[in-house]
Amino acid sequence: MSERFFLYDDEEETNTRFVSFMGEAQRFDLAITTTSRHYGKKLVLDMQSNRFAILGSDDLETEGYIERAFDISDEEEGNELRNFLLEII
């Protein structure tokens, strides 16, 4: 077996906020991790769907980005998540 080639192997202190809220159509259970690794963006994990995205305010303003990242087919659900994330990112 050949040696493993690491591109990086770092450890870093992070801050994670766990948030659960009920929108009009869906419940969201999120883990939002703040780290210096992603150029000021936050790592947002949706624990209900097992999906995640690295998000900044520019991503939230891009039409359809949240829906694609979290596999949300309903526009209202996408807007609920987007509006919440706009408050904290």
CYANA upper distance limits for C-alpha pairs under 8 A (distance plus 0.5 A):
 12 GLU  CA     35 THR  CA      8.25
 13 GLU  CA     35 THR  CA      7.92
 14 THR  CA     33 THR  CA      7.21
 14 THR  CA     34 THR  CA      6.33
 14 THR  CA     35 THR  CA      5.68
 15 ASN  CA     33 THR  CA      6.14
 15 ASN  CA     34 THR  CA      5.69
 15 ASN  CA     35 THR  CA      7.39
 16 THR  CA     31 ALA  CA      6.92
 16 THR  CA     32 ILE  CA      5.93
 16 THR  CA     33 THR  CA      4.72
 16 THR  CA     34 THR  CA      6.74
 17 ARG  CA     31 ALA  CA      6.17
 17 ARG  CA     32 ILE  CA      5.61
 17 ARG  CA     33 THR  CA      6.92
 18 PHE  CA     29 ASP  CA      8.00
 18 PHE  CA     30 LEU  CA      6.25
 18 PHE  CA     31 ALA  CA      5.04
 18 PHE  CA     32 ILE  CA      6.91
 19 VAL  CA     28 PHE  CA      8.37
 19 VAL  CA     29 ASP  CA      6.39
 19 VAL  CA     30 LEU  CA      5.68
 19 VAL  CA     31 ALA  CA      6.91
 19 VAL  CA     32 ILE  CA      8.38
 20 SER  CA     27 ARG  CA      7.76
 20 SER  CA     28 PHE  CA      6.03
 20 SER  CA     29 ASP  CA      4.82
 20 SER  CA     30 LEU  CA      6.66
 21 PHE  CA     27 ARG  CA      6.32
 21 PHE  CA     28 PHE  CA      5.94
 21 PHE  CA     29 ASP  CA      7.23
 22 MET  CA     26 GLN  CA      6.52
 22 MET  CA     27 ARG  CA      4.76
 22 MET  CA     28 PHE  CA      6.73
 23 GLY  CA     27 ARG  CA      6.38
 23 GLY  CA     28 PHE  CA      8.03
 23 GLY  CA     77 GLU  CA      8.00
 23 GLY  CA     80 GLU  CA      6.88
 24 GLU  CA     77 GLU  CA      8.31
 24 GLU  CA     80 GLU  CA      8.46
 25 ALA  CA     76 GLU  CA      8.12
 25 ALA  CA     77 GLU  CA      6.81
 26 GLN  CA     77 GLU  CA      7.15
 28 PHE  CA     46 ASP  CA      7.45
 28 PHE  CA     47 MET  CA      8.43
 28 PHE  CA     48 GLN  CA      7.42
 28 PHE  CA     81 LEU  CA      8.32
 29 ASP  CA     46 ASP  CA      6.32
 29 ASP  CA     47 MET  CA      6.02
 29 ASP  CA     48 GLN  CA      6.60
 30 LEU  CA     44 VAL  CA      7.24
 30 LEU  CA     45 LEU  CA      6.00
 30 LEU  CA     46 ASP  CA      5.20
 30 LEU  CA     47 MET  CA      6.36
 31 ALA  CA     44 VAL  CA      6.36
 31 ALA  CA     45 LEU  CA      5.60
 31 ALA  CA     46 ASP  CA      7.18
 31 ALA  CA     47 MET  CA      7.78
 32 ILE  CA     42 LYS  CA      7.03
 32 ILE  CA     43 LEU  CA      6.24
 32 ILE  CA     44 VAL  CA      5.08
 32 ILE  CA     45 LEU  CA      6.90
 33 THR  CA     42 LYS  CA      6.22
 33 THR  CA     43 LEU  CA      5.53
 33 THR  CA     44 VAL  CA      6.93
 34 THR  CA     40 GLY  CA      8.44
 34 THR  CA     41 LYS  CA      7.97
 34 THR  CA     42 LYS  CA      5.69
 34 THR  CA     43 LEU  CA      7.17
 35 THR  CA     40 GLY  CA      7.91
 35 THR  CA     41 LYS  CA      8.40
 35 THR  CA     42 LYS  CA      7.46
 36 SER  CA     40 GLY  CA      6.79
 38 HIS  CA     42 LYS  CA      7.60
 38 HIS  CA     54 ILE  CA      8.02
 40 GLY  CA     56 GLY  CA      7.74
 41 LYS  CA     54 ILE  CA      6.68
 41 LYS  CA     55 LEU  CA      5.70
 41 LYS  CA     56 GLY  CA      5.08
 41 LYS  CA     89 ILE  CA      8.29
 42 LYS  CA     54 ILE  CA      6.00
 42 LYS  CA     55 LEU  CA      5.77
 42 LYS  CA     56 GLY  CA      6.96
 42 LYS  CA     89 ILE  CA      7.82
 43 LEU  CA     52 PHE  CA      7.60
 43 LEU  CA     53 ALA  CA      6.41
 43 LEU  CA     54 ILE  CA      4.95
 43 LEU  CA     55 LEU  CA      6.84
 44 VAL  CA     52 PHE  CA      5.96
 44 VAL  CA     53 ALA  CA      5.94
 44 VAL  CA     54 ILE  CA      6.67
 44 VAL  CA     55 LEU  CA      7.44
 45 LEU  CA     50 ASN  CA      7.56
 45 LEU  CA     51 ARG  CA      6.46
 45 LEU  CA     52 PHE  CA      4.72
 45 LEU  CA     53 ALA  CA      7.19
 46 ASP  CA     50 ASN  CA      6.19
 46 ASP  CA     51 ARG  CA      5.94
 46 ASP  CA     52 PHE  CA      6.46
 46 ASP  CA     70 PHE  CA      7.98
 47 MET  CA     51 ARG  CA      7.60
 49 SER  CA     70 PHE  CA      7.94
 51 ARG  CA     69 ALA  CA      7.86
 51 ARG  CA     70 PHE  CA      6.22
 51 ARG  CA     71 ASP  CA      8.49
 52 PHE  CA     69 ALA  CA      7.47
 52 PHE  CA     70 PHE  CA      7.24
 53 ALA  CA     69 ALA  CA      6.67
 53 ALA  CA     70 PHE  CA      8.17
 55 LEU  CA     59 ASP  CA      6.32
 55 LEU  CA     60 LEU  CA      7.63
 55 LEU  CA     89 ILE  CA      8.40
 56 GLY  CA     60 LEU  CA      7.13
 56 GLY  CA     89 ILE  CA      6.82
 57 SER  CA     61 GLU  CA      6.92
 57 SER  CA     86 LEU  CA      7.33
 57 SER  CA     89 ILE  CA      6.63
 58 ASP  CA     62 THR  CA      7.05
 59 ASP  CA     65 TYR  CA      7.02
 59 ASP  CA     66 ILE  CA      8.30
 60 LEU  CA     65 TYR  CA      7.32
 60 LEU  CA     66 ILE  CA      7.17
 60 LEU  CA     82 ARG  CA      6.83
 60 LEU  CA     85 LEU  CA      8.22
 60 LEU  CA     86 LEU  CA      7.50
 64 GLY  CA     68 ARG  CA      6.68
 65 TYR  CA     69 ALA  CA      6.53
 66 ILE  CA     70 PHE  CA      6.51
 66 ILE  CA     71 ASP  CA      8.44
 66 ILE  CA     72 ILE  CA      8.12
 66 ILE  CA     78 GLY  CA      6.89
 66 ILE  CA     81 LEU  CA      8.34
 66 ILE  CA     82 ARG  CA      7.30
 67 GLU  CA     71 ASP  CA      5.95
 67 GLU  CA     72 ILE  CA      5.04
 67 GLU  CA     73 SER  CA      7.02
 67 GLU  CA     75 GLU  CA      8.21
 67 GLU  CA     78 GLY  CA      6.07
 68 ARG  CA     72 ILE  CA      7.09
 72 ILE  CA     77 GLU  CA      7.44
 72 ILE  CA     78 GLY  CA      6.66
 73 SER  CA     77 GLU  CA      8.46
 73 SER  CA     78 GLY  CA      8.26
 74 ASP  CA     78 GLY  CA      6.89
 75 GLU  CA     79 ASN  CA      6.69
 76 GLU  CA     80 GLU  CA      6.75
 77 GLU  CA     81 LEU  CA      6.88
 78 GLY  CA     82 ARG  CA      6.53
 79 ASN  CA     83 ASN  CA      6.39
 80 GLU  CA     84 PHE  CA      6.82
 81 LEU  CA     85 LEU  CA      6.67
 82 ARG  CA     86 LEU  CA      6.54
 83 ASN  CA     87 GLU  CA      7.16
 84 PHE  CA     88 ILE  CA      7.50
 85 LEU  CA     89 ILE  CA      6.32
